[in-house]
Amino acid sequence: MAVLSIQSHVVFGYAGNTAAVFPLQRLGREVWAINTVEFSNHTGYGSWRGKVLGAEMVSQLVTGLEERGVLGQCEAVLSGYLGDAAAGRAIIDTVQRVRRESPKALYLCDPVMGDAGRGLYVKPDIPAMFKNEVIPIADIITPNQFELEELTGISTGTIENAIKAINTMHEKGPSVVLVTSYMEETVSANGNHGGNRGKISMLASDKTGLYRITTPELPLEQHDASGSGDLTASVFLSRYLETSNIKQTLELCAASVYGILEATYLKREGKPPAEKPILELRIIQAQNELASPAHFFEAVKLNP
């Protein structure tokens, strides 16, 4: 059985398929990768070379798989960044074609749209496409906190509101919701609002309940370690296919992602500011963190 991963691709560094394919393979998955863009590096560097490959290329490659008669071997489809609405429709078509041949195949949609601090960085029609067309056919979605708010219109500064937003997503269709980064607002003694610095959480929900897992927040810059969301989605998907257990999946995923981010941060720690380049994920160097994570964090159930 295989995972069909439809994402961007970079030659140098890690983002999209470059951040997702090896983790899936290291965890024992056959991966069929379709690249939606081919760039020299991720856009966090400010400049890059390459081109968008386009929706037509996605459709042609899926047709080729269809002609080989292998779509029935696909156990999951994974998608991330959408360059435009046409790419979104090509992915919808792909999921439908896969499900005709492999009815039990899961679809994990990572609704990549933006981040806190950066705001939206996709074309204006992409959020509506996610809301109205892509997410309703997904089994699993993996938004970050900013994207969860964008999709639901609910401010998630309190855990109660975060739960409301997650339930709103369930009502749209997905049976599993993973919020890949969550920080609850805190109120200081002087009444000022701020994030719960020093710790960061993931939230995962399915029909068995909603779980929260918390890890230390590593002092990474916003442009550092691009591709961590793509890494998280791929590890979560593989572990969920393996266990079908949301709590266990969340614990394994959080431990692996933290281990790789820690290895990435330690590569630069102690260097003077002038020698601190943009960090790239150390997925290869810390690959043991995928199969046998060194850390363990317990997921706590938030509702009965």
C-alpha positions in Angstrom: 0.0 0.0 0.0 1.2 3.5 -0.7 0.7 7.2 0.2 0.1 9.6 -2.7 1.7 12.9 -1.7 0.8 16.0 -3.8 2.9 18.9 -2.6 5.5 21.5 -3.5 9.2 20.4 -3.9 12.5 22.2 -3.3 16.0 21.2 -4.5 17.7 22.7 -1.4 16.3 22.4 2.1 13.0 21.0 3.3 9.5 22.0 2.4 6.5 20.2 0.9 7.4 16.8 -0.5 11.0 17.3 0.5 10.0 17.4 4.1 7.3 14.7 3.8 8.5 11.9 1.6 11.6 10.7 3.6 9.7 10.7 6.9 7.0 8.6 5.4 9.6 6.2 3.9 11.6 6.0 7.1 8.4 4.9 8.8 7.9 2.1 6.3 5.5 3.7 3.8 5.7 3.4 0.0 5.3 7.0 -1.3 4.2 8.2 -4.7 5.2 11.9 -4.9 3.7 14.4 -7.2 5.3 17.8 -7.1 3.2 20.9 -7.7 6.1 23.3 -7.9 9.8 22.9 -8.4 11.8 25.6 -6.7 15.5 25.9 -5.9 14.7 26.6 -2.2 11.7 27.5 0.0 10.4 31.0 -0.1 11.5 31.9 3.4 14.9 32.9 1.9 13.2 35.8 0.1 14.2 34.7 -3.4 14.1 31.5 -5.4 14.3 30.0 -8.9 12.0 27.5 -10.5 8.4 27.2 -11.7 4.9 26.1 -10.7 4.2 22.8 -12.5 0.4 23.4 -12.5 -2.8 21.4 -12.1 -2.6 19.9 -15.5 0.6 18.1 -14.6 -1.0 16.7 -11.4 -3.9 15.3 -13.5 -1.6 13.8 -16.1 0.5 12.0 -13.6 -2.6 10.6 -11.8 -3.9 9.5 -15.1 -0.6 7.7 -15.6 -1.0 5.9 -12.3 -4.6 5.1 -13.3 -3.4 3.5 -16.5 -0.9 1.4 -14.6 -3.9 0.0 -12.6 -2.2 0.9 -9.2 -4.6 3.4 -7.6 -6.2 0.5 -5.8 -2.9 0.2 -3.9 -3.2 3.7 -2.5 -4.1 3.8 1.2 -3.9 7.6 1.7 -3.7 10.9 -0.2 -1.7 13.8 1.4 -1.9 17.3 0.2 -0.4 20.6 1.3 0.2 24.1 -0.2 -2.1 25.0 -3.1 -0.6 27.4 -5.6 -4.0 28.3 -7.0 -7.6 27.1 -7.2 -6.9 24.9 -10.2 -4.5 22.9 -8.1 -7.1 22.5 -5.5 -9.6 21.1 -8.0 -7.0 18.7 -9.3 -6.5 17.4 -5.8 -10.2 17.0 -5.3 -10.4 15.1 -8.6 -7.4 12.9 -7.5 -9.1 12.0 -4.2 -12.3 11.0 -6.0 -10.3 8.9 -8.5 -8.4 7.2 -5.7 -11.5 6.4 -3.7 -13.1 4.8 -6.7 -10.3 2.2 -6.8 -9.5 2.2 -3.1 -12.7 3.1 -1.1 -11.0 3.0 2.3 -8.2 5.4 1.3 -7.8 8.3 3.7 -7.3 11.9 2.6 -5.2 14.2 4.8 -5.5 17.8 3.9 -2.9 20.2 5.3 -4.7 23.6 4.7 -1.6 25.7 4.3 -2.6 29.4 4.3 -0.5 31.4 6.7 1.0 31.8 10.2 0.6 34.1 13.1 2.8 37.1 12.5 2.9 36.6 8.8 -0.8 36.5 8.1 -2.1 34.9 4.9 0.4 34.1 2.2 -1.8 32.4 -0.4 -3.9 33.7 -3.2 -7.2 35.3 -2.1 -9.4 32.5 -3.4 -7.5 29.7 -1.5 -9.2 30.1 1.9 -12.7 29.8 0.5 -11.6 26.8 -1.6 -10.3 25.0 1.5 -13.5 25.9 3.4 -16.1 25.0 0.8 -14.5 22.4 -1.5 -11.4 20.7 -0.1 -12.0 20.2 3.6 -15.5 18.7 3.3 -14.0 15.7 1.5 -11.0 15.3 3.9 -10.8 12.6 6.6 -8.0 14.4 8.4 -7.0 18.1 8.5 -3.9 19.6 10.1 -4.2 23.4 10.4 -2.0 25.5 12.7 -3.7 27.8 15.1 -3.8 30.7 12.7 -5.3 28.5 10.0 -7.9 27.1 12.4 -9.1 30.6 13.2 -9.1 31.6 9.5 -11.2 28.5 8.6 -13.7 29.0 11.4 -13.8 32.7 12.2 -13.3 31.8 15.9 -10.6 33.4 18.0 -8.9 30.5 19.8 -7.1 32.3 22.6 -8.9 30.2 25.2 -9.0 26.4 25.1 -12.8 26.5 25.2 -12.9 28.5 22.0 -10.3 26.2 20.4 -12.5 23.3 21.2 -15.5 25.1 19.6 -13.4 25.8 16.5 -12.3 22.1 16.3 -15.9 21.0 16.6 -16.8 23.4 13.8 -14.2 21.7 11.6 -15.7 18.2 12.4 -19.1 19.5 11.3 -17.6 20.4 7.9 -16.6 16.7 7.4 -13.2 15.7 8.7 -13.3 12.9 11.4 -9.8 13.8 12.6 -8.6 17.3 13.4 -5.0 18.0 14.4 -4.0 21.5 15.4 -0.3 21.4 14.8 0.7 24.4 17.0 -1.5 25.9 19.7 -0.7 28.5 22.3 -3.3 29.6 24.8 -3.5 33.2 25.8 -2.5 34.0 29.4 -3.4 37.1 31.5 -0.7 38.5 33.7 -1.3 40.1 37.1 -1.4 43.6 35.5 -4.1 42.4 33.1 -1.9 42.2 30.0 -2.6 39.4 27.5 0.1 37.3 26.1 1.0 33.8 24.9 2.0 31.0 27.2 5.7 31.3 26.3 8.0 28.5 26.9 5.6 25.8 26.0 3.6 25.0 22.9 0.9 22.4 22.3 -0.8 20.3 19.7 -4.5 19.4 19.8 -5.9 16.3 18.2 -9.6 15.2 18.1 -11.6 12.4 16.8 -14.8 10.5 17.8 -13.0 9.1 20.9 -12.2 12.5 22.3 -9.9 15.5 22.2 -6.3 15.4 23.4 -3.7 18.0 24.2 0.0 17.4 24.2 2.5 20.0 25.3 6.3 20.3 24.6 8.9 23.0 25.3 8.9 25.8 22.8 12.3 25.9 21.2 13.7 29.4 20.5 13.5 29.2 16.7 13.0 32.2 14.5 9.8 32.3 12.4 11.7 31.7 9.1 13.7 28.9 10.7 12.8 25.3 10.0 10.3 25.9 7.3 8.6 22.6 6.4 7.9 21.6 10.0 4.2 21.6 9.3 4.8 19.3 6.3 6.9 17.1 8.5 4.2 17.0 11.1 1.4 16.1 8.7 3.4 13.2 7.2 4.4 11.7 10.5 0.9 12.1 11.9 -0.6 10.4 8.8 1.9 7.5 8.9 1.3 6.8 12.6 -2.4 7.1 12.3 -2.4 4.5 9.5 -0.3 2.3 11.7 -2.3 2.7 15.0 -5.8 4.1 14.2 -5.4 5.5 17.8 -5.5 9.3 18.1 -3.8 9.5 21.5 -1.0 7.2 20.5 -0.6 8.9 17.1 -0.4 12.3 18.8 2.3 11.1 21.3 4.4 9.5 18.6 4.1 12.5 16.2 4.9 15.1 18.9 7.9 13.2 20.1 9.4 12.8 16.6 8.7 16.4 15.5 10.2 17.8 18.8 13.3 15.6 18.4 14.0 16.8 14.9 13.3 20.5 15.8 15.6 20.1 18.8 18.4 18.7 16.6 17.9 21.5 14.2 18.1 24.2 16.9 21.2 22.6 18.5 23.0 22.9 15.2 23.0 26.7 15.6 23.1 27.1 19.4 26.0 29.1 20.7 27.0 30.7 17.3 27.2 34.5 17.1 24.3 36.3 15.4 26.4 36.9 12.2 26.9 33.2 11.8 23.3 32.2 12.3 21.8 31.3 8.9 18.3 30.3 8.2 17.9 26.8 9.7 16.9 23.8 7.6 15.3 20.8 9.3 17.8 18.1 10.2 15.5 15.3 9.0 18.3 13.1 7.7 20.7 13.6 10.5 18.1 13.1 13.2 16.2 10.4 11.3 16.2 8.0 14.3 13.8 10.5 15.9 11.2 9.3 13.3 11.3 5.6 14.1 12.4 5.7 17.7 11.9 9.1 19.3 14.2 9.9 22.2 11.5 12.0 24.0 8.1 11.1 25.3 5.2 13.6 26.0 1.9 12.4 27.3 -1.3 13.4 25.6 -4.0 14.5 28.1 -7.7 14.1 27.3 -9.6 17.4 27.6 -13.2 16.1 27.3 -15.1 13.1 28.7 
